[in-house]
Amino acid sequence: MPEPAGVNPTDATADPIREELTWDLFGSATRELAETIAGSGWIPDMVIAVARGGLTVAGALSYALGVKNCGAINVEFYTGVDTRLDVPVVLPPSLNLVEVRDVSVLIVDDVADTGHTLALVRKVLGEHVAEARTAVLYHKPRSVIVPDYSWKSTDAWINFPWSVLPPVAGRPPR
């Protein structure tokens, strides 16, 4: 598979342990991911973002797939760069599971790193929906779950454009 646009594997200044996703590359990546999903012949009734990382990706995919019904489930697992809780935890506000009963949902996150967050959300929603499929921009080979759809596989830490810079106001980063 050729390198995505904007990635230069021969760039000597590139950090070999980090993958850089730019806003421009994000646009191309989500469009390609949407084309893969649509090309499978399956279009969900609803797109569910895994907040926070999956919010931006889910929004882009919902537009590209023409799916207006969107929701989010809040899960905390990562507390910093490569630091995480022992297990992912669902946080309030909760997704109303009655509203997703018997619909097909696409669960979207930015990355399946360990895969524990995506596995938890798929388990929780899988008990209520007609069908649940998963989509991520990046899939790491060590993940306990293989997403139904992914744009790229990598072992590197990913610098996402929405989370690489510190907050501009409010609480200091943890």
SEPA-611761 format. One line per field, with one value per atom (N, C-alpha, C): residue number from 1; residue in one letter; x, y, z. Coordinates in steps of 0.001 Angstrom, whole numbers, plus 500000, padded with zeros to 6 digits. Example, Ala and Ser with C-alpha at 12.3 -4.5 7.8 and 13.67 -1.06 7.14 Angstrom:
pos = 1;1;1;2;2;2
code = A;A;A;S;S;S
u = 513190;512300;513200;512850;513670;512900
v = 494310;495500;496700;497750;498940;500030
w = 507800;507800;507800;507080;507140;507870
END
This chain:
pos = 1;1;1;2;2;2;3;3;3;4;4;4;5;5;5;6;6;6;7;7;7;8;8;8;9;9;9;10;10;10;11;11;11;12;12;12;13;13;13;14;14;14;15;15;15;16;16;16;17;17;17;18;18;18;19;19;19;20;20;20;21;21;21;22;22;22;23;23;23;24;24;24;25;25;25;26;26;26;27;27;27;28;28;28;29;29;29;30;30;30;31;31;31;32;32;32;33;33;33;34;34;34;35;35;35;36;36;36;37;37;37;38;38;38;39;39;39;40;40;40;41;41;41;42;42;42;43;43;43;44;44;44;45;45;45;46;46;46;47;47;47;48;48;48;49;49;49;50;50;50;51;51;51;52;52;52;53;53;53;54;54;54;55;55;55;56;56;56;57;57;57;58;58;58;59;59;59;60;60;60;61;61;61;62;62;62;63;63;63;64;64;64;65;65;65;66;66;66;67;67;67;68;68;68;69;69;69;70;70;70;71;71;71;72;72;72;73;73;73;74;74;74;75;75;75;76;76;76;77;77;77;78;78;78;79;79;79;80;80;80;81;81;81;82;82;82;83;83;83;84;84;84;85;85;85;86;86;86;87;87;87;88;88;88;89;89;89;90;90;90;91;91;91;92;92;92;93;93;93;94;94;94;95;95;95;96;96;96;97;97;97;98;98;98;99;99;99;100;100;100;101;101;101;102;102;102;103;103;103;104;104;104;105;105;105;106;106;106;107;107;107;108;108;108;109;109;109;110;110;110;111;111;111;112;112;112;113;113;113;114;114;114;115;115;115;116;116;116;117;117;117;118;118;118;119;119;119;120;120;120;121;121;121;122;122;122;123;123;123;124;124;124;125;125;125;126;126;126;127;127;127;128;128;128;129;129;129;130;130;130;131;131;131;132;132;132;133;133;133;134;134;134;135;135;135;136;136;136;137;137;137;138;138;138;139;139;139;140;140;140;141;141;141;142;142;142;143;143;143;144;144;144;145;145;145;146;146;146;147;147;147;148;148;148;149;149;149;150;150;150;151;151;151;152;152;152;153;153;153;154;154;154;155;155;155;156;156;156;157;157;157;158;158;158;159;159;159;160;160;160;161;161;161;162;162;162;163;163;163;164;164;164;165;165;165;166;166;166;167;167;167;168;168;168;169;169;169;170;170;170;171;171;171;172;172;172;173;173;173;174;174;174
code = M;M;M;P;P;P;E;E;E;P;P;P;A;A;A;G;G;G;V;V;V;N;N;N;P;P;P;T;T;T;D;D;D;A;A;A;T;T;T;A;A;A;D;D;D;P;P;P;I;I;I;R;R;R;E;E;E;E;E;E;L;L;L;T;T;T;W;W;W;D;D;D;L;L;L;F;F;F;G;G;G;S;S;S;A;A;A;T;T;T;R;R;R;E;E;E;L;L;L;A;A;A;E;E;E;T;T;T;I;I;I;A;A;A;G;G;G;S;S;S;G;G;G;W;W;W;I;I;I;P;P;P;D;D;D;M;M;M;V;V;V;I;I;I;A;A;A;V;V;V;A;A;A;R;R;R;G;G;G;G;G;G;L;L;L;T;T;T;V;V;V;A;A;A;G;G;G;A;A;A;L;L;L;S;S;S;Y;Y;Y;A;A;A;L;L;L;G;G;G;V;V;V;K;K;K;N;N;N;C;C;C;G;G;G;A;A;A;I;I;I;N;N;N;V;V;V;E;E;E;F;F;F;Y;Y;Y;T;T;T;G;G;G;V;V;V;D;D;D;T;T;T;R;R;R;L;L;L;D;D;D;V;V;V;P;P;P;V;V;V;V;V;V;L;L;L;P;P;P;P;P;P;S;S;S;L;L;L;N;N;N;L;L;L;V;V;V;E;E;E;V;V;V;R;R;R;D;D;D;V;V;V;S;S;S;V;V;V;L;L;L;I;I;I;V;V;V;D;D;D;D;D;D;V;V;V;A;A;A;D;D;D;T;T;T;G;G;G;H;H;H;T;T;T;L;L;L;A;A;A;L;L;L;V;V;V;R;R;R;K;K;K;V;V;V;L;L;L;G;G;G;E;E;E;H;H;H;V;V;V;A;A;A;E;E;E;A;A;A;R;R;R;T;T;T;A;A;A;V;V;V;L;L;L;Y;Y;Y;H;H;H;K;K;K;P;P;P;R;R;R;S;S;S;V;V;V;I;I;I;V;V;V;P;P;P;D;D;D;Y;Y;Y;S;S;S;W;W;W;K;K;K;S;S;S;T;T;T;D;D;D;A;A;A;W;W;W;I;I;I;N;N;N;F;F;F;P;P;P;W;W;W;S;S;S;V;V;V;L;L;L;P;P;P;P;P;P;V;V;V;A;A;A;G;G;G;R;R;R;P;P;P;P;P;P;R;R;R
u = 500852;500000;500894;500670;501492;501236;502242;502082;500993;500153;499141;499790;499063;499558;499993;501080;501549;502520;502763;503694;504912;506086;507314;508198;508221;508979;510489;510981;512414;512828;511901;512205;513038;514281;515190;514778;513957;513541;512288;511675;510442;510770;509881;510025;509608;510535;510218;509192;508921;507963;506613;506451;505194;504673;503378;502686;501995;502195;501587;500367;499210;498011;497726;497791;497489;495996;495499;494095;493802;494723;494521;494459;495380;495402;494166;493706;492474;491304;491184;490099;490155;491333;491495;491241;491754;491623;490170;489416;488017;487195;487527;486817;487094;488363;488721;488049;488008;487358;485867;485221;483795;483567;484450;484320;484451;485324;485475;484197;483634;482398;481270;481083;480016;480250;481502;481842;481531;481405;481058;479578;478819;477385;476553;477194;476491;476531;475378;475286;474507;475062;474385;473189;472307;471207;471693;472770;473250;474761;475425;476861;477038;477777;478031;479518;479842;481234;481640;482872;483463;484183;483613;484153;485354;486385;486439;487089;488048;488807;487978;486881;486064;485076;484925;483931;484187;485398;485731;485617;486121;486073;484630;483819;482414;481646;481909;481248;481571;482852;483267;482648;482641;482064;480553;479876;478421;478058;478806;478574;478872;480021;480427;479484;478898;477983;476527;476264;474895;474006;474607;473864;473705;472466;472225;472034;471662;471405;472735;473143;474433;474271;475207;475229;476653;476816;478156;478064;479116;479264;480613;480617;481816;482570;483820;484654;486010;486504;487853;488730;489896;490879;492268;492591;493898;493880;494948;495081;496251;497013;498152;498794;499946;500651;501067;500473;500754;500554;499708;499335;497819;497367;495934;495492;494173;493581;493732;493426;493502;492476;491281;490222;489488;488881;488100;486848;486413;485258;484280;483000;481964;481613;481613;481348;480008;479401;478182;478512;477576;476205;476146;475190;475052;474247;474596;473825;472522;471397;470109;469996;470169;470193;468832;467765;466437;466345;466996;466934;467732;468613;469398;468887;467841;467321;466918;467379;466999;467433;468468;469019;470434;470936;472329;473184;474270;475115;476557;477199;478626;479280;480092;480813;482163;482460;483636;484564;485846;486876;488054;488989;490144;491143;491324;492324;491870;492172;492053;493484;493883;495242;495305;494884;494761;493484;492498;491222;490206;490621;489718;488529;488748;487645;486629;487094;486200;485464;486152;485518;484414;484681;483679;482438;482643;481507;480728;481432;480738;479928;480459;479731;478481;478644;477510;476409;476793;475794;475271;476117;475724;474539;474315;473177;471857;471912;470718;470396;471388;471192;470980;470467;470298;471655;472550;473893;474833;476035;477058;478332;478856;480153;481045;482349;483311;484178;484552;485441;486402;487658;488690;489593;490263;491285;492481;492956;494145;493843;494425;494325;495738;495962;497273;497221;498252;498245;498032;498399;498243;496816;495943;494573;493849;493077;492301;491085;490796;489680;490199;489735;490039;488810;488933;487768;487253;485971;485387;485961;486247;486786;487901;489019;490094;490798;491390;492095;493535;494195;495618;495992;496984;497547;498909;499205;500492;500810;502091;502548;502928;502981;503465;502403;502877;501974;501515;500236;499697;499476;499998;499713;498514;497357;496146;496095;495621;495629;494743;493737;492835;493345;494396;494838;496339;497075;498522;498943;498151;498472;497763;498333;497673;496426;495525;494338;494732;493907;494203;493696;492737;492175;491598;491214;490559;491572;491207;492034;493370;494428;495703;495617;496426;496379;496809;496266;496633;497897
v = 498825;500000;501234;502190;503398;504253;505058;505976;506989;507330;508364;509700;510552;511885;512610;513332;514102;513348;512058;511278;510995;511398;511176;510238;508937;507986;508213;508986;509241;510541;511258;512524;512253;512694;512433;513168;514205;514958;514356;513390;512795;511971;512018;511236;509797;508834;507474;506768;507286;506612;507331;508377;509126;509253;509124;509316;510665;511520;512848;512848;513139;513314;514814;515384;516806;516959;518185;518430;518066;518391;518034;516518;515832;514372;513765;514367;513917;513936;515009;515111;513989;513724;512637;511282;511088;509806;509471;510449;510162;509927;510624;510397;508988;508566;507215;506163;506409;505479;505383;506512;506510;505742;505900;505174;503669;503274;501856;501318;502074;501649;501540;502587;502572;501463;501236;500193;498793;498633;497326;497009;498033;497838;498048;498468;498667;500144;500702;502074;502020;502558;502498;503443;503142;504059;505206;504949;505920;505796;506931;506960;507344;506507;506752;507030;508198;508566;508091;507629;507370;508657;509359;510654;510446;511243;512423;512186;511284;511098;510795;510110;509727;510781;511879;512895;513509;513927;514578;513591;512388;511353;510976;510791;510420;511506;512767;513864;513852;513686;513649;512456;511295;510098;510219;510823;510953;511832;512893;513735;512966;512296;511590;510442;509810;508693;509149;510423;510931;510444;510190;509704;510864;511325;512477;512102;510877;510450;510098;510932;510762;510774;510160;510158;509988;509972;509798;509020;508285;507605;508051;508463;509004;507908;507709;506684;507295;507049;507483;506253;506308;505238;505852;506711;507356;508583;508727;509891;510773;510330;511070;510268;510741;510032;508663;507631;506235;505903;506669;506339;506194;505174;504891;504285;504272;503601;502092;501327;499864;499325;499908;499507;500761;500734;501897;502045;503292;503598;504457;504063;504865;506007;507233;508431;509040;509808;510530;511713;512215;511727;510442;509613;508322;508429;507607;507472;506775;507271;506648;505372;504231;502963;502566;503139;502875;503446;504586;505246;504527;503622;502896;501467;501110;499745;499444;498300;497756;498597;499419;500138;499620;499868;499515;500736;500518;501636;501408;502518;502525;503195;502452;502967;503479;504754;505396;505938;505620;506195;506593;507339;507752;506623;505804;504739;503542;502347;501126;500797;501297;501111;499776;499743;498452;497756;498568;498036;497861;498071;497831;498793;500054;501021;500610;500319;499930;498631;497684;496423;496656;497540;497858;498482;499467;500147;499187;498358;497381;496403;495988;495077;495752;496979;497706;497932;498444;498729;497472;496461;495217;494532;494788;494192;494897;496028;496834;497092;497047;497436;496214;496449;495360;494882;495837;495506;496635;496265;497246;496897;497877;497745;498868;498673;499626;500200;501472;502144;503040;503026;503872;504378;505490;505923;504983;504737;503920;502674;501573;500304;499848;499530;499025;497494;496841;495377;494693;495350;494741;494833;495544;495754;494426;494367;493160;493028;494072;494057;494494;493811;494227;494983;496290;497062;496557;496725;496341;497184;498447;499369;500189;500330;501206;501779;502950;503623;503159;502969;502655;501871;501015;500287;500880;501004;501548;501056;500991;500711;501996;503107;504371;505071;505953;506867;507885;508246;509143;510522;511542;512930;513366;513454;513907;515432;516076;517545;518162;517443;517999;517801;517008;516773;516960;517325;517436;518701;519755;520994;521040;521724;521835;522707;522582;523440;524917;525765;527195;527914;527332;527976;526906;527325;526392;525636;524417;523591;523249;523187;522752;521266;520844;519429;518540;517324;516366;515660
w = 500000;500000;500000;499100;499076;500307;500642;501768;501461;502423;502215;501876;501201;500853;502117;502036;503183;504069;503788;504582;503727;504198;503456;504268;503903;504706;504654;503702;503603;504273;504870;505530;506780;506768;507879;509150;509042;510220;510858;510202;510734;511978;512964;514181;513858;513969;513551;514434;515622;516491;516548;515728;515710;514299;514185;512910;512998;512023;512004;511089;511635;510831;510774;509585;509421;509147;509212;508889;507437;506523;505117;504931;505555;505446;506101;507195;507854;506869;506104;505128;504109;503577;502607;503252;504460;505152;505452;505953;506285;505024;503951;502683;502166;502215;501781;502664;503968;504884;504584;504323;503965;502669;501699;500433;500653;501557;501888;502520;503456;504119;503105;502312;501308;500281;499919;498955;499452;500772;501333;501132;500698;500505;501759;502845;504110;504487;504767;505261;506572;507656;508956;509029;509984;510292;511162;511914;512892;513036;513248;513518;514983;515717;517137;517320;517825;518092;519477;519589;520890;521273;522252;522644;523559;523328;522521;521169;521093;519866;518630;518805;517662;517206;517947;517588;516215;515975;514708;513548;513748;512713;512403;513441;513247;512509;512832;512130;510652;510328;508923;508209;508848;508220;508043;509021;508898;507705;507490;506310;505027;504983;503766;503426;504449;504221;504085;504341;504259;505388;506553;507720;508694;508877;509747;511214;511482;512849;513523;514476;515138;516656;517320;518778;519251;520569;521139;522433;522696;523974;524532;525782;526407;527147;526757;527375;527687;528892;529245;529403;528768;528910;528969;527984;527971;528870;529650;530524;530103;529103;528578;527471;526991;525930;526449;525890;526220;527696;528403;529772;529824;530524;530531;531855;532034;533179;532996;534030;533921;532928;532942;532008;531548;530346;529925;530777;530962;531803;531007;530991;530345;531288;530749;531537;531157;532074;531704;530805;530048;529951;529133;529461;528805;527522;526570;525347;525707;525209;525485;524649;525300;524583;524023;524544;523987;522577;522358;521054;519970;520341;519341;519121;519840;519728;518292;517817;516509;515314;515459;514303;514052;512862;512563;512858;513604;514011;513585;513244;512985;514183;514909;516070;515561;515836;515251;516331;516182;517046;516171;516748;515959;515782;516828;516762;517591;517099;517896;518314;519480;519973;520704;521944;522629;522156;521736;521286;522404;523647;524777;524782;524425;524376;523325;522127;521037;521367;521972;522358;523395;524365;525381;524746;523878;523255;522363;521611;520765;521603;522744;523641;524202;524704;525291;524245;523085;522053;521391;521273;520609;521255;522525;523237;522923;522223;521999;520530;519678;518277;517393;516187;515226;514724;514458;513983;514365;514798;515134;514387;513670;513017;513514;513369;513898;512786;512956;512005;512764;512346;512928;511816;512079;511137;511205;512421;512604;513421;512984;513685;514020;515271;515668;515723;515223;515160;516514;517603;518939;519479;518810;519279;519508;520593;520891;519975;519213;518285;516906;515891;514530;514033;513817;513372;512022;511805;510521;509394;509686;508696;509334;508609;509080;507866;508069;506990;506890;508048;508034;509279;509139;510270;510604;511894;512333;513733;514046;515409;516142;515408;515961;516811;517692;518394;517361;517368;516355;516948;516275;516630;515804;516455;515784;515836;514774;514762;515837;516320;517324;518751;518938;520314;520532;519507;519645;520405;520327;521040;522391;523369;524676;524579;525553;525562;525587;524979;524949;526191;526874;528061;528972;530138;531059;531893;532200;533053;532391;533202;532644;532253;531283;530890;532038;532076;533131;532775
END
